[in-house]
Amino acid sequence: MTVEFVFLGPVLVVLLLFLYLAGRVVEAHDQVDGAARDAARAASLARSAAGAQQAASQAVSADVNGWCGAPIVAGFSQDSQVVAVTLHCRLALSFTGSGGVNISGYAVAPLDQYVTRTY
């Protein structure tokens, strides 16, 4: 009985740590996707390209608390019907001894055609 526990104990600890790590990565993917969605919605309500970038940046900083770079806002032009936001983040996994995981999020929101915008 003791011999089996000596062999199975570390295996169970490693399995639990792996499950925690996998859960944290999945949760981070959800957070980044949500931040990209919120940024796209905020950018779609803006009236200028600079305002769209600023609104998207504010939405991202409110959602992910500083572990993502600035969002890339595309499609805010006169001929476009939608605005797209791409977000690149790095999840630090310092507790594992490795550097981290790169996570990307992407979202699209429609532009209201009846709002006056400056391009």
Backbone as XML, in Angstrom:
<?xml version="1.0"?>
<chain id="A" units="angstrom">
  <residue number="1" name="MET">
    <atom name="N" x="0.825" y="-1.202" z="0.000"/>
    <atom name="CA" x="0.000" y="0.000" z="0.000"/>
    <atom name="C" x="0.861" y="1.254" z="0.000"/>
  </residue>
  <residue number="2" name="THR">
    <atom name="N" x="1.895" y="1.291" z="0.785"/>
    <atom name="CA" x="2.768" y="2.463" z="0.860"/>
    <atom name="C" x="3.529" y="2.662" z="-0.437"/>
  </residue>
  <residue number="3" name="VAL">
    <atom name="N" x="3.943" y="1.573" z="-1.047"/>
    <atom name="CA" x="4.698" y="1.669" z="-2.290"/>
    <atom name="C" x="3.824" y="2.255" z="-3.396"/>
  </residue>
  <residue number="4" name="GLU">
    <atom name="N" x="2.565" y="1.835" z="-3.453"/>
    <atom name="CA" x="1.666" y="2.380" z="-4.467"/>
    <atom name="C" x="1.431" y="3.872" z="-4.255"/>
  </residue>
  <residue number="5" name="PHE">
    <atom name="N" x="1.301" y="4.279" z="-3.005"/>
    <atom name="CA" x="1.088" y="5.707" z="-2.728"/>
    <atom name="C" x="2.315" y="6.529" z="-3.089"/>
  </residue>
  <residue number="6" name="VAL">
    <atom name="N" x="3.488" y="6.005" z="-2.858"/>
    <atom name="CA" x="4.719" y="6.717" z="-3.207"/>
    <atom name="C" x="4.793" y="6.941" z="-4.707"/>
  </residue>
  <residue number="7" name="PHE">
    <atom name="N" x="4.336" y="5.985" z="-5.490"/>
    <atom name="CA" x="4.363" y="6.150" z="-6.940"/>
    <atom name="C" x="3.183" y="6.965" z="-7.471"/>
  </residue>
  <residue number="8" name="LEU">
    <atom name="N" x="2.010" y="6.781" z="-6.895"/>
    <atom name="CA" x="0.819" y="7.448" z="-7.409"/>
    <atom name="C" x="0.630" y="8.861" z="-6.864"/>
  </residue>
  <residue number="9" name="GLY">
    <atom name="N" x="1.184" y="9.171" z="-5.711"/>
    <atom name="CA" x="1.049" y="10.510" z="-5.119"/>
    <atom name="C" x="1.552" y="11.616" z="-6.035"/>
  </residue>
  <residue number="10" name="PRO">
    <atom name="N" x="2.803" y="11.550" z="-6.494"/>
    <atom name="CA" x="3.295" y="12.598" z="-7.403"/>
    <atom name="C" x="2.539" y="12.649" z="-8.732"/>
  </residue>
  <residue number="11" name="VAL">
    <atom name="N" x="2.089" y="11.514" z="-9.224"/>
    <atom name="CA" x="1.321" y="11.491" z="-10.464"/>
    <atom name="C" x="0.005" y="12.235" z="-10.282"/>
  </residue>
  <residue number="12" name="LEU">
    <atom name="N" x="-0.656" y="12.033" z="-9.154"/>
    <atom name="CA" x="-1.910" y="12.729" z="-8.885"/>
    <atom name="C" x="-1.682" y="14.232" z="-8.705"/>
  </residue>
  <residue number="13" name="VAL">
    <atom name="N" x="-0.596" y="14.618" z="-8.071"/>
    <atom name="CA" x="-0.282" y="16.048" z="-7.909"/>
    <atom name="C" x="-0.023" y="16.686" z="-9.267"/>
  </residue>
  <residue number="14" name="VAL">
    <atom name="N" x="0.717" y="16.031" z="-10.133"/>
    <atom name="CA" x="0.979" y="16.555" z="-11.474"/>
    <atom name="C" x="-0.315" y="16.645" z="-12.268"/>
  </residue>
  <residue number="15" name="LEU">
    <atom name="N" x="-1.184" y="15.684" z="-12.146"/>
    <atom name="CA" x="-2.469" y="15.708" z="-12.843"/>
    <atom name="C" x="-3.315" y="16.891" z="-12.372"/>
  </residue>
  <residue number="16" name="LEU">
    <atom name="N" x="-3.367" y="17.134" z="-11.083"/>
    <atom name="CA" x="-4.128" y="18.267" z="-10.557"/>
    <atom name="C" x="-3.543" y="19.597" z="-11.027"/>
  </residue>
  <residue number="17" name="LEU">
    <atom name="N" x="-2.226" y="19.709" z="-11.059"/>
    <atom name="CA" x="-1.590" y="20.935" z="-11.553"/>
    <atom name="C" x="-1.866" y="21.145" z="-13.041"/>
  </residue>
  <residue number="18" name="PHE">
    <atom name="N" x="-1.870" y="20.073" z="-13.796"/>
    <atom name="CA" x="-2.193" y="20.174" z="-15.224"/>
    <atom name="C" x="-3.630" y="20.635" z="-15.419"/>
  </residue>
  <residue number="19" name="LEU">
    <atom name="N" x="-4.560" y="20.098" z="-14.635"/>
    <atom name="CA" x="-5.956" y="20.515" z="-14.748"/>
    <atom name="C" x="-6.129" y="21.987" z="-14.381"/>
  </residue>
  <residue number="20" name="TYR">
    <atom name="N" x="-5.406" y="22.444" z="-13.372"/>
    <atom name="CA" x="-5.461" y="23.854" z="-13.002"/>
    <atom name="C" x="-4.915" y="24.727" z="-14.139"/>
  </residue>
  <residue number="21" name="LEU">
    <atom name="N" x="-3.795" y="24.336" z="-14.708"/>
    <atom name="CA" x="-3.185" y="25.086" z="-15.805"/>
    <atom name="C" x="-4.112" y="25.124" z="-17.021"/>
  </residue>
  <residue number="22" name="ALA">
    <atom name="N" x="-4.689" y="24.005" z="-17.382"/>
    <atom name="CA" x="-5.604" y="23.955" z="-18.526"/>
    <atom name="C" x="-6.829" y="24.828" z="-18.273"/>
  </residue>
  <residue number="23" name="GLY">
    <atom name="N" x="-7.362" y="24.799" z="-17.054"/>
    <atom name="CA" x="-8.506" y="25.641" z="-16.722"/>
    <atom name="C" x="-8.164" y="27.116" z="-16.789"/>
  </residue>
  <residue number="24" name="ARG">
    <atom name="N" x="-6.973" y="27.493" z="-16.358"/>
    <atom name="CA" x="-6.557" y="28.905" z="-16.411"/>
    <atom name="C" x="-6.408" y="29.373" z="-17.851"/>
  </residue>
  <residue number="25" name="VAL">
    <atom name="N" x="-5.879" y="28.541" z="-18.728"/>
    <atom name="CA" x="-5.716" y="28.918" z="-20.135"/>
    <atom name="C" x="-7.092" y="29.062" z="-20.802"/>
  </residue>
  <residue number="26" name="VAL">
    <atom name="N" x="-8.016" y="28.164" z="-20.522"/>
    <atom name="CA" x="-9.360" y="28.256" z="-21.095"/>
    <atom name="C" x="-10.062" y="29.511" z="-20.587"/>
  </residue>
  <residue number="27" name="GLU">
    <atom name="N" x="-9.921" y="29.809" z="-19.305"/>
    <atom name="CA" x="-10.519" y="31.019" z="-18.742"/>
    <atom name="C" x="-9.913" y="32.275" z="-19.382"/>
  </residue>
  <residue number="28" name="ALA">
    <atom name="N" x="-8.613" y="32.261" z="-19.623"/>
    <atom name="CA" x="-7.962" y="33.403" z="-20.260"/>
    <atom name="C" x="-8.458" y="33.597" z="-21.688"/>
  </residue>
  <residue number="29" name="HIS">
    <atom name="N" x="-8.676" y="32.506" z="-22.419"/>
    <atom name="CA" x="-9.234" y="32.613" z="-23.768"/>
    <atom name="C" x="-10.616" y="33.267" z="-23.725"/>
  </residue>
  <residue number="30" name="ASP">
    <atom name="N" x="-11.426" y="32.869" z="-22.759"/>
    <atom name="CA" x="-12.752" y="33.475" z="-22.620"/>
    <atom name="C" x="-12.653" y="34.963" z="-22.287"/>
  </residue>
  <residue number="31" name="GLN">
    <atom name="N" x="-11.729" y="35.338" z="-21.415"/>
    <atom name="CA" x="-11.561" y="36.747" z="-21.057"/>
    <atom name="C" x="-11.121" y="37.577" z="-22.254"/>
  </residue>
  <residue number="32" name="VAL">
    <atom name="N" x="-10.200" y="37.055" z="-23.050"/>
    <atom name="CA" x="-9.701" y="37.791" z="-24.213"/>
    <atom name="C" x="-10.795" y="37.907" z="-25.274"/>
  </residue>
  <residue number="33" name="ASP">
    <atom name="N" x="-11.560" y="36.854" z="-25.500"/>
    <atom name="CA" x="-12.667" y="36.934" z="-26.459"/>
    <atom name="C" x="-13.717" y="37.945" z="-25.999"/>
  </residue>
  <residue number="34" name="GLY">
    <atom name="N" x="-14.010" y="37.951" z="-24.718"/>
    <atom name="CA" x="-14.954" y="38.927" z="-24.180"/>
    <atom name="C" x="-14.448" y="40.348" z="-24.294"/>
  </residue>
  <residue number="35" name="ALA">
    <atom name="N" x="-13.156" y="40.540" z="-24.049"/>
    <atom name="CA" x="-12.569" y="41.878" z="-24.173"/>
    <atom name="C" x="-12.598" y="42.343" z="-25.624"/>
  </residue>
  <residue number="36" name="ALA">
    <atom name="N" x="-12.318" y="41.449" z="-26.569"/>
    <atom name="CA" x="-12.376" y="41.813" z="-27.989"/>
    <atom name="C" x="-13.801" y="42.161" z="-28.396"/>
  </residue>
  <residue number="37" name="ARG">
    <atom name="N" x="-14.764" y="41.416" z="-27.900"/>
    <atom name="CA" x="-16.170" y="41.703" z="-28.201"/>
    <atom name="C" x="-16.582" y="43.067" z="-27.648"/>
  </residue>
  <residue number="38" name="ASP">
    <atom name="N" x="-16.204" y="43.349" z="-26.409"/>
    <atom name="CA" x="-16.533" y="44.643" z="-25.811"/>
    <atom name="C" x="-15.831" y="45.786" z="-26.535"/>
  </residue>
  <residue number="39" name="ALA">
    <atom name="N" x="-14.594" y="45.557" z="-26.966"/>
    <atom name="CA" x="-13.854" y="46.584" z="-27.699"/>
    <atom name="C" x="-14.493" y="46.852" z="-29.063"/>
  </residue>
  <residue number="40" name="ALA">
    <atom name="N" x="-14.941" y="45.807" z="-29.742"/>
    <atom name="CA" x="-15.589" y="45.990" z="-31.041"/>
    <atom name="C" x="-16.894" y="46.760" z="-30.884"/>
  </residue>
  <residue number="41" name="ARG">
    <atom name="N" x="-17.634" y="46.451" z="-29.849"/>
    <atom name="CA" x="-18.893" y="47.170" z="-29.605"/>
    <atom name="C" x="-18.619" y="48.632" z="-29.292"/>
  </residue>
  <residue number="42" name="ALA">
    <atom name="N" x="-17.624" y="48.893" z="-28.461"/>
    <atom name="CA" x="-17.278" y="50.282" z="-28.118"/>
    <atom name="C" x="-16.784" y="51.038" z="-29.347"/>
  </residue>
  <residue number="43" name="ALA">
    <atom name="N" x="-15.989" y="50.395" z="-30.180"/>
    <atom name="CA" x="-15.478" y="51.046" z="-31.384"/>
    <atom name="C" x="-16.597" y="51.316" z="-32.381"/>
  </residue>
  <residue number="44" name="SER">
    <atom name="N" x="-17.608" y="50.456" z="-32.416"/>
    <atom name="CA" x="-18.697" y="50.655" z="-33.376"/>
    <atom name="C" x="-19.572" y="51.848" z="-33.007"/>
  </residue>
  <residue number="45" name="LEU">
    <atom name="N" x="-19.537" y="52.263" z="-31.763"/>
    <atom name="CA" x="-20.342" y="53.405" z="-31.329"/>
    <atom name="C" x="-19.626" y="54.738" z="-31.510"/>
  </residue>
  <residue number="46" name="ALA">
    <atom name="N" x="-18.333" y="54.699" z="-31.821"/>
    <atom name="CA" x="-17.547" y="55.927" z="-31.958"/>
    <atom name="C" x="-17.903" y="56.663" z="-33.243"/>
  </residue>
  <residue number="47" name="ARG">
    <atom name="N" x="-17.590" y="57.945" z="-33.266"/>
    <atom name="CA" x="-17.904" y="58.769" z="-34.435"/>
    <atom name="C" x="-16.687" y="59.098" z="-35.294"/>
  </residue>
  <residue number="48" name="SER">
    <atom name="N" x="-15.498" y="58.709" z="-34.838"/>
    <atom name="CA" x="-14.284" y="58.932" z="-35.621"/>
    <atom name="C" x="-13.343" y="57.749" z="-35.420"/>
  </residue>
  <residue number="49" name="ALA">
    <atom name="N" x="-12.360" y="57.635" z="-36.314"/>
    <atom name="CA" x="-11.410" y="56.524" z="-36.207"/>
    <atom name="C" x="-10.584" y="56.634" z="-34.933"/>
  </residue>
  <residue number="50" name="ALA">
    <atom name="N" x="-10.165" y="57.841" z="-34.576"/>
    <atom name="CA" x="-9.401" y="58.033" z="-33.345"/>
    <atom name="C" x="-10.265" y="57.717" z="-32.126"/>
  </residue>
  <residue number="51" name="GLY">
    <atom name="N" x="-11.514" y="58.112" z="-32.171"/>
    <atom name="CA" x="-12.434" y="57.792" z="-31.083"/>
    <atom name="C" x="-12.685" y="56.306" z="-30.973"/>
  </residue>
  <residue number="52" name="ALA">
    <atom name="N" x="-12.720" y="55.613" z="-32.110"/>
    <atom name="CA" x="-12.918" y="54.167" z="-32.099"/>
    <atom name="C" x="-11.730" y="53.465" z="-31.449"/>
  </residue>
  <residue number="53" name="GLN">
    <atom name="N" x="-10.523" y="53.909" z="-31.790"/>
    <atom name="CA" x="-9.321" y="53.316" z="-31.192"/>
    <atom name="C" x="-9.287" y="53.574" z="-29.686"/>
  </residue>
  <residue number="54" name="GLN">
    <atom name="N" x="-9.618" y="54.782" z="-29.281"/>
    <atom name="CA" x="-9.606" y="55.125" z="-27.863"/>
    <atom name="C" x="-10.684" y="54.345" z="-27.096"/>
  </residue>
  <residue number="55" name="ALA">
    <atom name="N" x="-11.866" y="54.247" z="-27.652"/>
    <atom name="CA" x="-12.943" y="53.508" z="-26.991"/>
    <atom name="C" x="-12.596" y="52.023" z="-26.870"/>
  </residue>
  <residue number="56" name="ALA">
    <atom name="N" x="-12.004" y="51.471" z="-27.918"/>
    <atom name="CA" x="-11.605" y="50.063" z="-27.875"/>
    <atom name="C" x="-10.520" y="49.835" z="-26.830"/>
  </residue>
  <residue number="57" name="SER">
    <atom name="N" x="-9.559" y="50.740" z="-26.750"/>
    <atom name="CA" x="-8.485" y="50.611" z="-25.755"/>
    <atom name="C" x="-9.038" y="50.693" z="-24.337"/>
  </residue>
  <residue number="58" name="GLN">
    <atom name="N" x="-9.973" y="51.589" z="-24.108"/>
    <atom name="CA" x="-10.578" y="51.703" z="-22.783"/>
    <atom name="C" x="-11.361" y="50.447" z="-22.412"/>
  </residue>
  <residue number="59" name="ALA">
    <atom name="N" x="-12.072" y="49.892" z="-23.365"/>
    <atom name="CA" x="-12.839" y="48.676" z="-23.103"/>
    <atom name="C" x="-11.914" y="47.500" z="-22.780"/>
  </residue>
  <residue number="60" name="VAL">
    <atom name="N" x="-10.801" y="47.406" z="-23.507"/>
    <atom name="CA" x="-9.859" y="46.315" z="-23.260"/>
    <atom name="C" x="-9.207" y="46.469" z="-21.892"/>
  </residue>
  <residue number="61" name="SER">
    <atom name="N" x="-8.782" y="47.683" z="-21.563"/>
    <atom name="CA" x="-8.122" y="47.877" z="-20.268"/>
    <atom name="C" x="-9.081" y="47.632" z="-19.111"/>
  </residue>
  <residue number="62" name="ALA">
    <atom name="N" x="-10.350" y="47.901" z="-19.300"/>
    <atom name="CA" x="-11.328" y="47.629" z="-18.247"/>
    <atom name="C" x="-11.585" y="46.132" z="-18.080"/>
  </residue>
  <residue number="63" name="ASP">
    <atom name="N" x="-11.473" y="45.370" z="-19.165"/>
    <atom name="CA" x="-11.795" y="43.943" z="-19.105"/>
    <atom name="C" x="-10.636" y="43.061" z="-18.650"/>
  </residue>
  <residue number="64" name="VAL">
    <atom name="N" x="-9.451" y="43.273" z="-19.195"/>
    <atom name="CA" x="-8.354" y="42.338" z="-18.934"/>
    <atom name="C" x="-7.271" y="42.903" z="-18.040"/>
  </residue>
  <residue number="65" name="ASN">
    <atom name="N" x="-7.434" y="44.103" z="-17.576"/>
    <atom name="CA" x="-6.596" y="44.660" z="-16.517"/>
    <atom name="C" x="-5.104" y="44.704" z="-16.844"/>
  </residue>
  <residue number="66" name="GLY">
    <atom name="N" x="-4.755" y="45.044" z="-18.077"/>
    <atom name="CA" x="-3.372" y="45.346" z="-18.413"/>
    <atom name="C" x="-2.493" y="44.224" z="-18.917"/>
  </residue>
  <residue number="67" name="TRP">
    <atom name="N" x="-2.983" y="43.025" z="-19.118"/>
    <atom name="CA" x="-2.093" y="41.988" z="-19.639"/>
    <atom name="C" x="-2.253" y="41.773" z="-21.133"/>
  </residue>
  <residue number="68" name="CYS">
    <atom name="N" x="-2.882" y="42.734" z="-21.808"/>
    <atom name="CA" x="-2.997" y="42.712" z="-23.266"/>
    <atom name="C" x="-2.427" y="43.995" z="-23.842"/>
  </residue>
  <residue number="69" name="GLY">
    <atom name="N" x="-1.980" y="43.918" z="-25.082"/>
    <atom name="CA" x="-1.521" y="45.105" z="-25.774"/>
    <atom name="C" x="-2.701" y="45.913" z="-26.289"/>
  </residue>
  <residue number="70" name="ALA">
    <atom name="N" x="-2.381" y="46.956" z="-27.011"/>
    <atom name="CA" x="-3.432" y="47.808" z="-27.579"/>
    <atom name="C" x="-4.198" y="47.027" z="-28.660"/>
  </residue>
  <residue number="71" name="PRO">
    <atom name="N" x="-5.510" y="47.186" z="-28.714"/>
    <atom name="CA" x="-6.286" y="46.484" z="-29.738"/>
    <atom name="C" x="-6.043" y="47.081" z="-31.118"/>
  </residue>
  <residue number="72" name="ILE">
    <atom name="N" x="-6.181" y="46.246" z="-32.130"/>
    <atom name="CA" x="-6.058" y="46.683" z="-33.521"/>
    <atom name="C" x="-7.474" y="46.834" z="-34.070"/>
  </residue>
  <residue number="73" name="VAL">
    <atom name="N" x="-7.861" y="48.072" z="-34.364"/>
    <atom name="CA" x="-9.200" y="48.365" z="-34.865"/>
    <atom name="C" x="-9.108" y="48.509" z="-36.383"/>
  </residue>
  <residue number="74" name="ALA">
    <atom name="N" x="-9.890" y="47.709" z="-37.100"/>
    <atom name="CA" x="-9.874" y="47.737" z="-38.566"/>
    <atom name="C" x="-11.302" y="47.872" z="-39.074"/>
  </residue>
  <residue number="75" name="GLY">
    <atom name="N" x="-11.438" y="48.422" z="-40.247"/>
    <atom name="CA" x="-12.738" y="48.500" z="-40.888"/>
    <atom name="C" x="-13.506" y="49.770" z="-40.594"/>
  </residue>
  <residue number="76" name="PHE">
    <atom name="N" x="-12.923" y="50.688" z="-39.859"/>
    <atom name="CA" x="-13.624" y="51.939" z="-39.565"/>
    <atom name="C" x="-13.340" y="52.900" z="-40.712"/>
  </residue>
  <residue number="77" name="SER">
    <atom name="N" x="-14.045" y="52.696" z="-41.814"/>
    <atom name="CA" x="-13.862" y="53.535" z="-42.997"/>
    <atom name="C" x="-15.223" y="53.837" z="-43.609"/>
  </residue>
  <residue number="78" name="GLN">
    <atom name="N" x="-15.226" y="54.707" z="-44.582"/>
    <atom name="CA" x="-16.471" y="55.174" z="-45.176"/>
    <atom name="C" x="-17.235" y="54.057" z="-45.881"/>
  </residue>
  <residue number="79" name="ASP">
    <atom name="N" x="-16.542" y="53.134" z="-46.490"/>
    <atom name="CA" x="-17.197" y="52.075" z="-47.257"/>
    <atom name="C" x="-17.513" y="50.835" z="-46.431"/>
  </residue>
  <residue number="80" name="SER">
    <atom name="N" x="-17.104" y="50.815" z="-45.197"/>
    <atom name="CA" x="-17.256" y="49.616" z="-44.380"/>
    <atom name="C" x="-18.617" y="49.559" z="-43.695"/>
  </residue>
  <residue number="81" name="GLN">
    <atom name="N" x="-19.093" y="48.353" z="-43.491"/>
    <atom name="CA" x="-20.334" y="48.111" z="-42.761"/>
    <atom name="C" x="-20.067" y="47.601" z="-41.342"/>
  </residue>
  <residue number="82" name="VAL">
    <atom name="N" x="-18.839" y="47.151" z="-41.093"/>
    <atom name="CA" x="-18.492" y="46.577" z="-39.791"/>
    <atom name="C" x="-17.138" y="47.102" z="-39.328"/>
  </residue>
  <residue number="83" name="VAL">
    <atom name="N" x="-16.921" y="47.017" z="-38.037"/>
    <atom name="CA" x="-15.623" y="47.302" z="-37.454"/>
    <atom name="C" x="-15.130" y="46.011" z="-36.797"/>
  </residue>
  <residue number="84" name="ALA">
    <atom name="N" x="-13.857" y="45.691" z="-37.006"/>
    <atom name="CA" x="-13.274" y="44.468" z="-36.462"/>
    <atom name="C" x="-12.152" y="44.840" z="-35.498"/>
  </residue>
  <residue number="85" name="VAL">
    <atom name="N" x="-12.062" y="44.086" z="-34.427"/>
    <atom name="CA" x="-11.023" y="44.325" z="-33.422"/>
    <atom name="C" x="-10.252" y="43.034" z="-33.216"/>
  </residue>
  <residue number="86" name="THR">
    <atom name="N" x="-8.928" y="43.143" z="-33.293"/>
    <atom name="CA" x="-8.041" y="42.028" z="-33.008"/>
    <atom name="C" x="-7.245" y="42.369" z="-31.762"/>
  </residue>
  <residue number="87" name="LEU">
    <atom name="N" x="-7.107" y="41.411" z="-30.883"/>
    <atom name="CA" x="-6.460" y="41.631" z="-29.604"/>
    <atom name="C" x="-5.426" y="40.540" z="-29.375"/>
  </residue>
  <residue number="88" name="HIS">
    <atom name="N" x="-4.201" y="40.931" z="-29.046"/>
    <atom name="CA" x="-3.128" y="39.982" z="-28.757"/>
    <atom name="C" x="-2.713" y="40.141" z="-27.304"/>
  </residue>
  <residue number="89" name="CYS">
    <atom name="N" x="-2.727" y="39.038" z="-26.569"/>
    <atom name="CA" x="-2.406" y="39.068" z="-25.142"/>
    <atom name="C" x="-1.382" y="37.990" z="-24.818"/>
  </residue>
  <residue number="90" name="ARG">
    <atom name="N" x="-0.745" y="38.155" z="-23.680"/>
    <atom name="CA" x="0.209" y="37.155" z="-23.193"/>
    <atom name="C" x="-0.163" y="36.813" z="-21.759"/>
  </residue>
  <residue number="91" name="LEU">
    <atom name="N" x="-0.516" y="35.568" z="-21.541"/>
    <atom name="CA" x="-0.850" y="35.069" z="-20.214"/>
    <atom name="C" x="0.425" y="34.564" z="-19.564"/>
  </residue>
  <residue number="92" name="ALA">
    <atom name="N" x="0.840" y="35.206" z="-18.490"/>
    <atom name="CA" x="2.054" y="34.800" z="-17.787"/>
    <atom name="C" x="1.784" y="33.541" z="-16.972"/>
  </residue>
  <residue number="93" name="LEU">
    <atom name="N" x="2.630" y="32.564" z="-17.157"/>
    <atom name="CA" x="2.537" y="31.315" z="-16.405"/>
    <atom name="C" x="3.821" y="31.109" z="-15.613"/>
  </residue>
  <residue number="94" name="SER">
    <atom name="N" x="4.189" y="32.109" z="-14.851"/>
    <atom name="CA" x="5.464" y="32.080" z="-14.137"/>
    <atom name="C" x="5.508" y="30.980" z="-13.084"/>
  </residue>
  <residue number="95" name="PHE">
    <atom name="N" x="4.360" y="30.569" z="-12.565"/>
    <atom name="CA" x="4.350" y="29.531" z="-11.539"/>
    <atom name="C" x="4.723" y="28.168" z="-12.088"/>
  </residue>
  <residue number="96" name="THR">
    <atom name="N" x="4.702" y="28.000" z="-13.413"/>
    <atom name="CA" x="5.062" y="26.715" z="-14.007"/>
    <atom name="C" x="6.529" y="26.641" z="-14.395"/>
  </residue>
  <residue number="97" name="GLY">
    <atom name="N" x="7.202" y="27.766" z="-14.389"/>
    <atom name="CA" x="8.595" y="27.788" z="-14.807"/>
    <atom name="C" x="8.756" y="28.118" z="-16.280"/>
  </residue>
  <residue number="98" name="SER">
    <atom name="N" x="7.668" y="28.093" z="-17.034"/>
    <atom name="CA" x="7.725" y="28.483" z="-18.442"/>
    <atom name="C" x="7.305" y="29.941" z="-18.562"/>
  </residue>
  <residue number="99" name="GLY">
    <atom name="N" x="7.518" y="30.527" z="-19.712"/>
    <atom name="CA" x="7.238" y="31.944" z="-19.904"/>
    <atom name="C" x="5.766" y="32.295" z="-19.875"/>
  </residue>
  <residue number="100" name="GLY">
    <atom name="N" x="5.013" y="31.785" z="-20.804"/>
    <atom name="CA" x="3.605" y="32.130" z="-20.880"/>
    <atom name="C" x="2.988" y="31.618" z="-22.163"/>
  </residue>
  <residue number="101" name="VAL">
    <atom name="N" x="1.730" y="32.003" z="-22.357"/>
    <atom name="CA" x="0.962" y="31.564" z="-23.522"/>
    <atom name="C" x="0.441" y="32.796" z="-24.236"/>
  </residue>
  <residue number="102" name="ASN">
    <atom name="N" x="0.594" y="32.838" z="-25.555"/>
    <atom name="CA" x="0.030" y="33.918" z="-26.362"/>
    <atom name="C" x="-1.411" y="33.589" z="-26.701"/>
  </residue>
  <residue number="103" name="ILE">
    <atom name="N" x="-2.292" y="34.568" z="-26.490"/>
    <atom name="CA" x="-3.714" y="34.376" z="-26.731"/>
    <atom name="C" x="-4.204" y="35.515" z="-27.611"/>
  </residue>
  <residue number="104" name="SER">
    <atom name="N" x="-4.983" y="35.197" z="-28.632"/>
    <atom name="CA" x="-5.540" y="36.215" z="-29.522"/>
    <atom name="C" x="-7.060" y="36.160" z="-29.478"/>
  </residue>
  <residue number="105" name="GLY">
    <atom name="N" x="-7.653" y="37.335" z="-29.605"/>
    <atom name="CA" x="-9.104" y="37.428" z="-29.666"/>
    <atom name="C" x="-9.508" y="38.266" z="-30.868"/>
  </residue>
  <residue number="106" name="TYR">
    <atom name="N" x="-10.661" y="37.978" z="-31.409"/>
    <atom name="CA" x="-11.142" y="38.671" z="-32.596"/>
    <atom name="C" x="-12.648" y="38.833" z="-32.479"/>
  </residue>
  <residue number="107" name="ALA">
    <atom name="N" x="-13.137" y="40.026" z="-32.805"/>
    <atom name="CA" x="-14.580" y="40.263" z="-32.764"/>
    <atom name="C" x="-14.957" y="41.287" z="-33.825"/>
  </residue>
  <residue number="108" name="VAL">
    <atom name="N" x="-16.186" y="41.203" z="-34.288"/>
    <atom name="CA" x="-16.720" y="42.096" z="-35.308"/>
    <atom name="C" x="-18.041" y="42.661" z="-34.799"/>
  </residue>
  <residue number="109" name="ALA">
    <atom name="N" x="-18.256" y="43.958" z="-35.040"/>
    <atom name="CA" x="-19.515" y="44.598" z="-34.670"/>
    <atom name="C" x="-19.980" y="45.466" z="-35.839"/>
  </residue>
  <residue number="110" name="PRO">
    <atom name="N" x="-21.275" y="45.519" z="-36.085"/>
    <atom name="CA" x="-21.770" y="46.331" z="-37.207"/>
    <atom name="C" x="-21.731" y="47.820" z="-36.887"/>
  </residue>
  <residue number="111" name="LEU">
    <atom name="N" x="-21.504" y="48.619" z="-37.926"/>
    <atom name="CA" x="-21.571" y="50.070" z="-37.809"/>
    <atom name="C" x="-22.984" y="50.520" z="-38.158"/>
  </residue>
  <residue number="112" name="ASP">
    <atom name="N" x="-23.529" y="51.390" z="-37.355"/>
    <atom name="CA" x="-24.865" y="51.914" z="-37.616"/>
    <atom name="C" x="-24.794" y="52.843" z="-38.828"/>
  </residue>
  <residue number="113" name="GLN">
    <atom name="N" x="-25.564" y="52.571" z="-39.844"/>
    <atom name="CA" x="-25.486" y="53.359" z="-41.071"/>
    <atom name="C" x="-26.151" y="54.718" z="-40.950"/>
  </residue>
  <residue number="114" name="TYR">
    <atom name="N" x="-26.915" y="54.953" z="-39.901"/>
    <atom name="CA" x="-27.621" y="56.218" z="-39.739"/>
    <atom name="C" x="-26.915" y="57.183" z="-38.785"/>
  </residue>
  <residue number="115" name="VAL">
    <atom name="N" x="-25.678" y="56.871" z="-38.394"/>
    <atom name="CA" x="-24.893" y="57.747" z="-37.518"/>
    <atom name="C" x="-23.870" y="58.477" z="-38.365"/>
  </residue>
  <residue number="116" name="THR">
    <atom name="N" x="-23.747" y="59.768" z="-38.148"/>
    <atom name="CA" x="-22.768" y="60.576" z="-38.877"/>
    <atom name="C" x="-21.394" y="60.346" z="-38.287"/>
  </residue>
  <residue number="117" name="ARG">
    <atom name="N" x="-20.437" y="60.000" z="-39.135"/>
    <atom name="CA" x="-19.064" y="59.750" z="-38.689"/>
    <atom name="C" x="-18.107" y="60.584" z="-39.521"/>
  </residue>
  <residue number="118" name="THR">
    <atom name="N" x="-16.941" y="60.867" z="-38.943"/>
    <atom name="CA" x="-15.866" y="61.528" z="-39.681"/>
    <atom name="C" x="-14.773" y="60.501" z="-39.922"/>
  </residue>
  <residue number="119" name="TYR">
    <atom name="N" x="-14.279" y="60.446" z="-41.151"/>
    <atom name="CA" x="-13.272" y="59.445" z="-41.499"/>
    <atom name="C" x="-11.980" y="60.087" z="-41.767"/>
  </residue>
</chain>
